[in-house]
Amino acid sequence: MQILLDGLLFGSNLISVLTSSRVAKEDANMMLITGTLISELLNLTKASVMGNKKICNVSSEVLKVAQQILEGTRTLCLSYSDASKEGTTTNEEKINEKRDLSFTSLTSKIVNYAIQTLYEIGVFAASGGGTYVTMLNLSWKGVVTLLQTNKGALDEKLKVGDIITTLISLALEMLKSAAESWFLVPSKASPSIAEAKRAFLPIKFFLINAVRICSAYPLEALVVQREIVSCALAVSNLGFCFNIESQLRAVREALAEFVEPTSFLLLQAVISSVAMDPSAKCEVFECLLQTKRQVGFLTTEESDMLASAFSTGCDASLPGGVLLFLNILRVAPSLGESTTLELCKYLGNLFTVLIHEKIYPFVLGSEIPILGNSNPTPEITWQPMHTFVVQTLKAFLIFVVTSSSVVAWLEAETILLENLFHTHFLCVAIATELLSFVIRHAETALAYQIIENTLSLVRIVAPHGLRPRTACSFNSLLSCASSGIVDRIFTLVSNDEKSGIYLALLREGFPFGSLSDNVQKIAIERLFTAISEFMEAYCREKGGSDARLIGFPVHALASALVFCDLKDQEIFDEKTSSLLFKFTSTLIQNYKSAPDNRIMDSLAKLISSSVDIISKTKQLYGYPEMSGLFKDLNSLFTPKSNSNTTFLPSLGRFIAGLCHMEIPEGDENSVCTALWNLNHTMLRERHWAVAHQAVAAFGHFAAHTTCTQLWQFVPDDPALSYDVETGTVTDANRFMSELKASLEKEVALNAAGYSGEEFGFLIKEGESLQKMVKTSTSAVVPMEICEEAPETKKRKIPEGFSEGVELLQRGLKVMRGALDQNDLAELGNEISSQMACIEKVISHLVCLSDL
């Protein structure tokens, strides 16, 4: 074995000599000999490394010399490659070129053989399980370096695509092995961040080398783009697998820091390639956003989890594909205008994927680690998936609006407007937030264009029924627009009451605050005028025709008061207030005698809106007609009917407002008894939304009322006292805990002052400030105040004050002169701030001395 070691040492020395004393370009025979020598030496080195286990006695020495040979070969190839690209061609070299014996061609053969050998040794070293770390680094470093410096001069037999595929396979094998060790063999202690980083470091090494090769050989990378996309998907999906397991949080952070950025760079190297045509890019986007296949790791079966995450192709693009597509949107400025246009077209696919039944729980309920690059040392911060989606889309829209083509923006706007009318709440919420963001920051012309296009679609949909969610979204867009735009839209919709758009917008909180002052005043006056005329006509006709049952003015004002917080005190006069009570009483009487369900439903909605108007108008609680209203409302629930649930939301707001009035207490008082019964009806309702609203309403009332017999307002069997599972067993403690939480919330929201502890801190801070003021002013002599008129009185400066100020000025000048000396410049820099403070104080004293 000593002969083998000596031979390797001789070869290493020979390579050093050939590198330092390069063969002349004209000497073709010497180059042939050199090529043969290098190839044989590399064969010997490869055989020595791969057969190292058979020669255990000298294994470390063999490896050490082999490493020197690999590094020397890389250096020699670089030197000869650089030499082949420089200088002029002699006549003898031209002759050698014809015989395929030129310096360049012979150098290329040496480099190709070196790359192939280094590649084979690198694959072998990767299977060593950490034994051949140095050999692994040297071999792959040589492969990448020689490929980067010899573009266009490679042998056809050398397949760069195979090298890229091998690197990806090695990375995925190690990643899968590490993941299985954490998933399938769970330990009592969760893996630490350091352990995870050690496991991911070689994976990052393989992927970063693949990125470098793909950047140098974009055409060859396109050949293996399927493997590249599969790799990026596997890494991204594995991250979501780690998200599911709370004990793997540290592993998830390490993956986000080490592997995910590198795997995305690999994908980005392919997508950003000029050689990749738009159709190929579209195939990648479709692969990332496909929804046809089932994703195993989204189920609860852990055995299928890893297998699905590491499946080949696009078999498991969700939700990893969503995250990859969002990251592509983040780098859109570097991909070109044509790619940006294609990305805009696929925004619709993104919305479709986001509402996939297996995906939107991730979007709403999961967090993902984000690698920040603001600090010198990158830090991991956890961010809700929904926030990441919205922020990424906002950034993409900024680029599209400001830098991209008009066609791209029109494509994006169309998709956002379509999703504004989507049936799924998540699409509507995201589209609303994105359009609101654009309207808030865009120029007026673009903002008005978005609002106008939205209104056009609303008009198309309105005859078929405008959903409340859509009307609420349109109001959100209007709240972000300028007052001029909102004024114009309000004028358009308010003059077209028949379409139902105006009422729909009012019911969902039309932004009256965004109107200009004049238009806002006119709009509010119009609401109160319309309801006054309507109530007078209704009471005069005692219901009248079916048109009166629609009650547009009533619903409009009720919605405006509930959602828009209008100031009604100056407009709702005493006459109109009395008319409102009479109108409500008439509605209740007509409801009791209604001939069919259709009329009952219409009257129920009018009663509900009327109660909302009263509950939002505080001064009405002091009117004597309120007692009669209590009794009328109580009669609606005696006996109880299924249709009475229409009133319950409004009744909850009405009960909350009872805290504004003095309530006579006692069993003999019919008004008080009616109020107890109303509250009992609310608290007994078992609908989950009404049950909690009832507790919140009663909690608000209890926190602000002067009533002392609050237990009389609570029934023996409130809905929230029942057992959740069976619904038959009652427990007062359950209800009281809910009421306690509501009361604590009310107290926290309405606390008017500081707590005792906070007052104590304020007192201490005040005392400290007083001491500081006394200390700073103790050296100043109090100034006398003359008993003169305010315009003539002056402060008298004591004698000697001005002289002292002049001495301070001269002293400061002397100090600055002394510090300006060369050998004291450093000291001057250290106390420059103190000198500046002294100068400010003296300047202030100079001003006082001049008075």
MOGIZI-V438365 format. One record per residue. N is the residue number from 1. RES is the residue in three letters. SS is DSSP state (A for helix, B for strand, O for the rest). PHI is phi in whole degrees, 0 to 359 (none if undefined). Layout:
((N;RES;SS;PHI) (N;RES;SS;PHI))
This chain:
((1;MET;O;none) (2;GLN;A;294) (3;ILE;A;297) (4;LEU;A;298) (5;LEU;A;294) (6;ASP;A;296) (7;GLY;A;297) (8;LEU;A;294) (9;LEU;A;295) (10;PHE;A;298) (11;GLY;A;297) (12;SER;A;296) (13;ASN;A;294) (14;LEU;A;295) (15;ILE;A;296) (16;SER;A;297) (17;VAL;A;294) (18;LEU;A;296) (19;THR;A;285) (20;SER;A;286) (21;SER;O;242) (22;ARG;O;292) (23;VAL;O;294) (24;ALA;O;295) (25;LYS;O;297) (26;GLU;O;283) (27;ASP;O;273) (28;ALA;A;291) (29;ASN;A;297) (30;MET;A;295) (31;MET;A;293) (32;LEU;A;298) (33;ILE;A;296) (34;THR;A;298) (35;GLY;A;298) (36;THR;A;297) (37;LEU;A;297) (38;ILE;A;296) (39;SER;A;296) (40;GLU;A;293) (41;LEU;A;294) (42;LEU;A;293) (43;ASN;A;298) (44;LEU;A;296) (45;THR;A;295) (46;LYS;A;299) (47;ALA;A;295) (48;SER;A;292) (49;VAL;A;290) (50;MET;A;288) (51;GLY;O;258) (52;ASN;A;294) (53;LYS;A;292) (54;LYS;A;277) (55;ILE;O;236) (56;CYS;A;296) (57;ASN;A;295) (58;VAL;A;236) (59;SER;A;299) (60;SER;A;295) (61;GLU;A;290) (62;VAL;A;298) (63;LEU;A;298) (64;LYS;A;297) (65;VAL;A;291) (66;ALA;A;299) (67;GLN;A;296) (68;GLN;A;296) (69;ILE;A;294) (70;LEU;A;297) (71;GLU;A;293) (72;GLY;A;295) (73;THR;A;299) (74;ARG;A;298) (75;THR;A;294) (76;LEU;A;298) (77;CYS;A;297) (78;LEU;A;295) (79;SER;A;297) (80;TYR;A;290) (81;SER;A;293) (82;ASP;A;295) (83;ALA;A;293) (84;SER;A;289) (85;LYS;O;263) (86;GLU;O;237) (87;GLY;O;85) (88;THR;O;261) (89;THR;O;264) (90;THR;O;275) (91;ASN;A;297) (92;GLU;A;293) (93;GLU;A;294) (94;LYS;A;296) (95;ILE;A;294) (96;ASN;A;295) (97;GLU;A;298) (98;LYS;A;295) (99;ARG;O;268) (100;ASP;O;59) (101;LEU;O;238) (102;SER;O;289) (103;PHE;A;300) (104;THR;A;294) (105;SER;A;293) (106;LEU;A;292) (107;THR;A;297) (108;SER;A;299) (109;LYS;A;296) (110;ILE;A;298) (111;VAL;A;296) (112;ASN;A;299) (113;TYR;A;293) (114;ALA;A;296) (115;ILE;A;298) (116;GLN;A;298) (117;THR;A;292) (118;LEU;A;299) (119;TYR;A;298) (120;GLU;A;295) (121;ILE;A;294) (122;GLY;A;297) (123;VAL;A;295) (124;PHE;A;295) (125;ALA;A;296) (126;ALA;A;293) (127;SER;O;271) (128;GLY;O;277) (129;GLY;O;65) (130;GLY;O;96) (131;THR;O;284) (132;TYR;O;247) (133;VAL;A;296) (134;THR;A;294) (135;MET;A;298) (136;LEU;A;298) (137;ASN;A;296) (138;LEU;A;294) (139;SER;A;293) (140;TRP;A;287) (141;LYS;A;298) (142;GLY;A;294) (143;VAL;A;300) (144;VAL;A;293) (145;THR;A;298) (146;LEU;A;290) (147;LEU;A;292) (148;GLN;A;291) (149;THR;A;266) (150;ASN;O;232) (151;LYS;O;296) (152;GLY;O;87) (153;ALA;O;237) (154;LEU;O;267) (155;ASP;O;287) (156;GLU;O;296) (157;LYS;O;291) (158;LEU;O;274) (159;LYS;O;266) (160;VAL;A;295) (161;GLY;A;301) (162;ASP;A;294) (163;ILE;A;295) (164;ILE;A;297) (165;THR;A;298) (166;THR;A;297) (167;LEU;A;299) (168;ILE;A;295) (169;SER;A;297) (170;LEU;A;299) (171;ALA;A;295) (172;LEU;A;291) (173;GLU;A;297) (174;MET;A;292) (175;LEU;A;294) (176;LYS;A;294) (177;SER;A;297) (178;ALA;A;294) (179;ALA;A;296) (180;GLU;A;295) (181;SER;A;294) (182;TRP;A;271) (183;PHE;A;274) (184;LEU;O;276) (185;VAL;O;237) (186;PRO;O;294) (187;SER;O;256) (188;LYS;O;295) (189;ALA;O;263) (190;SER;O;291) (191;PRO;O;299) (192;SER;O;278) (193;ILE;A;295) (194;ALA;A;294) (195;GLU;A;296) (196;ALA;A;294) (197;LYS;A;295) (198;ARG;A;297) (199;ALA;A;289) (200;PHE;A;272) (201;LEU;A;298) (202;PRO;A;294) (203;ILE;A;295) (204;LYS;A;297) (205;PHE;A;300) (206;PHE;A;295) (207;LEU;A;291) (208;ILE;A;292) (209;ASN;A;292) (210;ALA;A;296) (211;VAL;A;297) (212;ARG;A;296) (213;ILE;A;291) (214;CYS;A;298) (215;SER;A;293) (216;ALA;A;278) (217;TYR;O;230) (218;PRO;A;297) (219;LEU;A;294) (220;GLU;A;293) (221;ALA;A;292) (222;LEU;A;296) (223;VAL;A;295) (224;VAL;O;248) (225;GLN;A;296) (226;ARG;A;298) (227;GLU;A;294) (228;ILE;A;293) (229;VAL;A;297) (230;SER;A;298) (231;CYS;A;296) (232;ALA;A;298) (233;LEU;A;295) (234;ALA;A;299) (235;VAL;A;295) (236;SER;A;294) (237;ASN;A;294) (238;LEU;A;297) (239;GLY;A;300) (240;PHE;A;289) (241;CYS;A;299) (242;PHE;A;294) (243;ASN;A;299) (244;ILE;A;293) (245;GLU;O;266) (246;SER;A;295) (247;GLN;A;286) (248;LEU;A;256) (249;ARG;A;297) (250;ALA;A;295) (251;VAL;A;296) (252;ARG;A;297) (253;GLU;A;294) (254;ALA;A;296) (255;LEU;A;297) (256;ALA;A;294) (257;GLU;A;274) (258;PHE;A;258) (259;VAL;O;258) (260;GLU;A;302) (261;PRO;A;300) (262;THR;A;289) (263;SER;A;294) (264;PHE;A;289) (265;LEU;A;300) (266;LEU;A;297) (267;LEU;A;293) (268;GLN;A;294) (269;ALA;A;298) (270;VAL;A;282) (271;ILE;A;293) (272;SER;O;279) (273;SER;O;291) (274;VAL;O;294) (275;ALA;O;288) (276;MET;O;273) (277;ASP;O;282) (278;PRO;A;303) (279;SER;A;296) (280;ALA;A;293) (281;LYS;A;295) (282;CYS;A;298) (283;GLU;A;298) (284;VAL;A;295) (285;PHE;A;297) (286;GLU;A;296) (287;CYS;A;295) (288;LEU;A;288) (289;LEU;O;248) (290;GLN;O;284) (291;THR;O;232) (292;LYS;O;280) (293;ARG;O;266) (294;GLN;O;277) (295;VAL;O;250) (296;GLY;A;295) (297;PHE;A;282) (298;LEU;A;275) (299;THR;O;273) (300;THR;O;268) (301;GLU;O;275) (302;GLU;A;291) (303;SER;A;294) (304;ASP;A;268) (305;MET;A;296) (306;LEU;A;290) (307;ALA;A;299) (308;SER;A;288) (309;ALA;A;296) (310;PHE;O;260) (311;SER;O;293) (312;THR;O;279) (313;GLY;O;69) (314;CYS;O;254) (315;ASP;O;293) (316;ALA;O;222) (317;SER;O;280) (318;LEU;O;255) (319;PRO;O;269) (320;GLY;A;301) (321;GLY;A;297) (322;VAL;A;298) (323;LEU;A;296) (324;LEU;A;294) (325;PHE;A;295) (326;LEU;A;296) (327;ASN;A;293) (328;ILE;A;295) (329;LEU;A;300) (330;ARG;A;291) (331;VAL;O;256) (332;ALA;A;304) (333;PRO;A;303) (334;SER;A;266) (335;LEU;O;259) (336;GLY;O;99) (337;GLU;A;292) (338;SER;A;295) (339;THR;A;293) (340;THR;A;298) (341;LEU;A;297) (342;GLU;A;295) (343;LEU;A;296) (344;CYS;A;298) (345;LYS;A;295) (346;TYR;O;268) (347;LEU;A;296) (348;GLY;A;298) (349;ASN;A;297) (350;LEU;A;298) (351;PHE;A;298) (352;THR;A;297) (353;VAL;A;290) (354;LEU;A;298) (355;ILE;O;260) (356;HIS;O;300) (357;GLU;O;301) (358;LYS;O;264) (359;ILE;O;254) (360;TYR;A;295) (361;PRO;A;298) (362;PHE;A;295) (363;VAL;A;296) (364;LEU;A;272) (365;GLY;A;243) (366;SER;O;246) (367;GLU;B;244) (368;ILE;B;233) (369;PRO;B;280) (370;ILE;B;245) (371;LEU;B;273) (372;GLY;B;275) (373;ASN;O;237) (374;SER;O;283) (375;ASN;O;268) (376;PRO;O;303) (377;THR;O;255) (378;PRO;O;302) (379;GLU;B;237) (380;ILE;B;266) (381;THR;B;235) (382;TRP;B;271) (383;GLN;B;226) (384;PRO;B;302) (385;MET;A;302) (386;HIS;A;298) (387;THR;A;297) (388;PHE;A;297) (389;VAL;A;299) (390;VAL;A;293) (391;GLN;A;295) (392;THR;A;295) (393;LEU;A;293) (394;LYS;A;297) (395;ALA;A;299) (396;PHE;A;294) (397;LEU;A;293) (398;ILE;A;301) (399;PHE;A;294) (400;VAL;A;295) (401;VAL;A;289) (402;THR;A;269) (403;SER;A;239) (404;SER;O;266) (405;SER;O;281) (406;VAL;A;296) (407;VAL;A;298) (408;ALA;A;296) (409;TRP;A;295) (410;LEU;A;299) (411;GLU;A;295) (412;ALA;A;294) (413;GLU;A;298) (414;THR;A;300) (415;ILE;A;293) (416;LEU;A;294) (417;LEU;A;293) (418;GLU;A;299) (419;ASN;A;284) (420;LEU;A;295) (421;PHE;O;253) (422;HIS;O;289) (423;THR;O;279) (424;HIS;O;270) (425;PHE;A;296) (426;LEU;A;292) (427;CYS;A;298) (428;VAL;A;296) (429;ALA;A;295) (430;ILE;A;291) (431;ALA;A;298) (432;THR;A;297) (433;GLU;A;294) (434;LEU;A;291) (435;LEU;A;294) (436;SER;A;298) (437;PHE;A;298) (438;VAL;A;294) (439;ILE;A;298) (440;ARG;A;294) (441;HIS;A;247) (442;ALA;O;276) (443;GLU;O;292) (444;THR;A;300) (445;ALA;A;297) (446;LEU;A;292) (447;ALA;A;299) (448;TYR;A;293) (449;GLN;A;298) (450;ILE;A;295) (451;ILE;A;298) (452;GLU;A;294) (453;ASN;A;296) (454;THR;A;296) (455;LEU;A;297) (456;SER;A;299) (457;LEU;A;291) (458;VAL;A;298) (459;ARG;A;295) (460;ILE;A;289) (461;VAL;A;279) (462;ALA;A;307) (463;PRO;O;299) (464;HIS;O;264) (465;GLY;O;106) (466;LEU;O;269) (467;ARG;O;293) (468;PRO;A;304) (469;ARG;A;297) (470;THR;A;292) (471;ALA;A;297) (472;CYS;A;296) (473;SER;A;294) (474;PHE;A;296) (475;ASN;A;297) (476;SER;A;297) (477;LEU;A;296) (478;LEU;A;295) (479;SER;A;294) (480;CYS;A;265) (481;ALA;O;272) (482;SER;O;287) (483;SER;A;298) (484;GLY;A;297) (485;ILE;A;293) (486;VAL;A;296) (487;ASP;A;302) (488;ARG;A;295) (489;ILE;A;295) (490;PHE;A;298) (491;THR;A;297) (492;LEU;A;293) (493;VAL;A;282) (494;SER;A;287) (495;ASN;O;275) (496;ASP;O;230) (497;GLU;A;291) (498;LYS;A;294) (499;SER;A;290) (500;GLY;O;85) (501;ILE;A;292) (502;TYR;A;299) (503;LEU;A;296) (504;ALA;A;298) (505;LEU;A;291) (506;LEU;A;295) (507;ARG;A;296) (508;GLU;O;256) (509;GLY;O;90) (510;PHE;O;301) (511;PRO;O;285) (512;PHE;A;299) (513;GLY;A;295) (514;SER;A;274) (515;LEU;O;286) (516;SER;O;292) (517;ASP;A;302) (518;ASN;A;294) (519;VAL;A;293) (520;GLN;A;297) (521;LYS;A;296) (522;ILE;A;296) (523;ALA;A;295) (524;ILE;A;291) (525;GLU;A;300) (526;ARG;A;296) (527;LEU;A;298) (528;PHE;A;288) (529;THR;A;294) (530;ALA;A;296) (531;ILE;A;288) (532;SER;A;296) (533;GLU;A;296) (534;PHE;A;294) (535;MET;A;295) (536;GLU;A;299) (537;ALA;A;294) (538;TYR;A;293) (539;CYS;A;293) (540;ARG;A;292) (541;GLU;A;267) (542;LYS;O;54) (543;GLY;O;111) (544;GLY;O;67) (545;SER;O;283) (546;ASP;A;296) (547;ALA;A;298) (548;ARG;A;291) (549;LEU;A;287) (550;ILE;A;292) (551;GLY;O;61) (552;PHE;A;305) (553;PRO;A;300) (554;VAL;A;292) (555;HIS;A;297) (556;ALA;A;296) (557;LEU;A;292) (558;ALA;A;300) (559;SER;A;296) (560;ALA;A;297) (561;LEU;A;290) (562;VAL;A;288) (563;PHE;A;260) (564;CYS;A;251) (565;ASP;O;54) (566;LEU;O;286) (567;LYS;O;269) (568;ASP;O;259) (569;GLN;O;298) (570;GLU;O;276) (571;ILE;O;250) (572;PHE;O;277) (573;ASP;O;281) (574;GLU;A;295) (575;LYS;A;297) (576;THR;A;294) (577;SER;A;296) (578;SER;A;296) (579;LEU;A;297) (580;LEU;A;296) (581;PHE;A;295) (582;LYS;A;296) (583;PHE;A;297) (584;THR;A;296) (585;SER;A;297) (586;THR;A;295) (587;LEU;A;300) (588;ILE;A;295) (589;GLN;A;295) (590;ASN;A;294) (591;TYR;A;296) (592;LYS;A;296) (593;SER;O;253) (594;ALA;O;294) (595;PRO;O;282) (596;ASP;O;215) (597;ASN;A;292) (598;ARG;A;297) (599;ILE;A;291) (600;MET;A;298) (601;ASP;A;296) (602;SER;A;296) (603;LEU;A;294) (604;ALA;A;298) (605;LYS;A;294) (606;LEU;A;293) (607;ILE;A;297) (608;SER;A;299) (609;SER;A;293) (610;SER;A;296) (611;VAL;A;296) (612;ASP;A;298) (613;ILE;A;299) (614;ILE;A;294) (615;SER;A;294) (616;LYS;O;265) (617;THR;O;243) (618;LYS;A;299) (619;GLN;A;293) (620;LEU;A;291) (621;TYR;A;293) (622;GLY;A;265) (623;TYR;O;281) (624;PRO;O;293) (625;GLU;A;292) (626;MET;A;296) (627;SER;A;297) (628;GLY;A;294) (629;LEU;A;295) (630;PHE;A;302) (631;LYS;A;292) (632;ASP;A;296) (633;LEU;A;296) (634;ASN;A;296) (635;SER;A;291) (636;LEU;A;293) (637;PHE;O;254) (638;THR;O;229) (639;PRO;O;282) (640;LYS;O;286) (641;SER;O;231) (642;ASN;A;298) (643;SER;A;288) (644;ASN;A;292) (645;THR;A;298) (646;THR;A;299) (647;PHE;A;278) (648;LEU;A;298) (649;PRO;A;302) (650;SER;A;293) (651;LEU;A;296) (652;GLY;A;298) (653;ARG;A;295) (654;PHE;A;294) (655;ILE;A;295) (656;ALA;A;298) (657;GLY;A;279) (658;LEU;A;295) (659;CYS;A;293) (660;HIS;A;276) (661;MET;O;230) (662;GLU;O;274) (663;ILE;O;251) (664;PRO;O;289) (665;GLU;O;258) (666;GLY;O;141) (667;ASP;O;294) (668;GLU;O;281) (669;ASN;O;271) (670;SER;A;292) (671;VAL;A;295) (672;CYS;A;295) (673;THR;A;297) (674;ALA;A;296) (675;LEU;A;293) (676;TRP;A;299) (677;ASN;A;295) (678;LEU;A;298) (679;ASN;A;291) (680;HIS;A;299) (681;THR;A;298) (682;MET;A;295) (683;LEU;A;288) (684;ARG;A;275) (685;GLU;O;295) (686;ARG;O;265) (687;HIS;O;297) (688;TRP;A;301) (689;ALA;A;289) (690;VAL;A;294) (691;ALA;A;300) (692;HIS;A;286) (693;GLN;A;295) (694;ALA;A;296) (695;VAL;A;295) (696;ALA;A;296) (697;ALA;A;295) (698;PHE;A;294) (699;GLY;A;297) (700;HIS;A;296) (701;PHE;A;297) (702;ALA;A;294) (703;ALA;A;284) (704;HIS;A;237) (705;THR;O;277) (706;THR;O;261) (707;CYS;O;296) (708;THR;O;254) (709;GLN;O;258) (710;LEU;A;294) (711;TRP;A;296) (712;GLN;A;291) (713;PHE;A;278) (714;VAL;O;254) (715;PRO;O;284) (716;ASP;O;286) (717;ASP;O;229) (718;PRO;O;296) (719;ALA;A;299) (720;LEU;A;282) (721;SER;A;270) (722;TYR;B;281) (723;ASP;O;296) (724;VAL;O;292) (725;GLU;O;283) (726;THR;O;266) (727;GLY;O;74) (728;THR;O;239) (729;VAL;O;267) (730;THR;B;258) (731;ASP;O;213) (732;ALA;A;298) (733;ASN;A;296) (734;ARG;A;296) (735;PHE;A;294) (736;MET;A;295) (737;SER;A;294) (738;GLU;A;294) (739;LEU;A;293) (740;LYS;A;298) (741;ALA;A;298) (742;SER;A;294) (743;LEU;A;295) (744;GLU;A;297) (745;LYS;A;294) (746;GLU;A;298) (747;VAL;A;296) (748;ALA;A;293) (749;LEU;A;285) (750;ASN;A;249) (751;ALA;O;296) (752;ALA;O;269) (753;GLY;O;224) (754;TYR;O;270) (755;SER;O;284) (756;GLY;A;299) (757;GLU;A;295) (758;GLU;A;294) (759;PHE;A;297) (760;GLY;A;299) (761;PHE;A;297) (762;LEU;A;296) (763;ILE;A;297) (764;LYS;A;298) (765;GLU;A;295) (766;GLY;A;295) (767;GLU;A;296) (768;SER;A;296) (769;LEU;A;295) (770;GLN;A;297) (771;LYS;A;297) (772;MET;A;296) (773;VAL;A;294) (774;LYS;A;297) (775;THR;A;295) (776;SER;A;286) (777;THR;A;253) (778;SER;O;294) (779;ALA;O;277) (780;VAL;O;268) (781;VAL;O;285) (782;PRO;O;302) (783;MET;O;266) (784;GLU;O;281) (785;ILE;B;251) (786;CYS;O;285) (787;GLU;O;276) (788;GLU;O;251) (789;ALA;O;295) (790;PRO;O;304) (791;GLU;O;280) (792;THR;O;246) (793;LYS;O;288) (794;LYS;O;227) (795;ARG;B;277) (796;LYS;O;269) (797;ILE;O;275) (798;PRO;O;295) (799;GLU;O;296) (800;GLY;O;88) (801;PHE;A;295) (802;SER;A;296) (803;GLU;A;297) (804;GLY;A;295) (805;VAL;A;296) (806;GLU;A;297) (807;LEU;A;297) (808;LEU;A;298) (809;GLN;A;298) (810;ARG;A;293) (811;GLY;A;297) (812;LEU;A;296) (813;LYS;A;295) (814;VAL;A;296) (815;MET;A;298) (816;ARG;A;296) (817;GLY;A;297) (818;ALA;A;292) (819;LEU;A;283) (820;ASP;O;282) (821;GLN;O;296) (822;ASN;A;299) (823;ASP;A;282) (824;LEU;A;244) (825;ALA;A;296) (826;GLU;A;295) (827;LEU;A;295) (828;GLY;A;298) (829;ASN;A;295) (830;GLU;A;291) (831;ILE;O;250) (832;SER;A;297) (833;SER;A;294) (834;GLN;A;295) (835;MET;A;296) (836;ALA;A;296) (837;CYS;A;295) (838;ILE;A;298) (839;GLU;A;297) (840;LYS;A;295) (841;VAL;A;297) (842;ILE;A;295) (843;SER;A;299) (844;HIS;A;295) (845;LEU;A;294) (846;VAL;A;298) (847;CYS;A;298) (848;LEU;A;294) (849;SER;A;291) (850;ASP;O;276) (851;LEU;O;288))
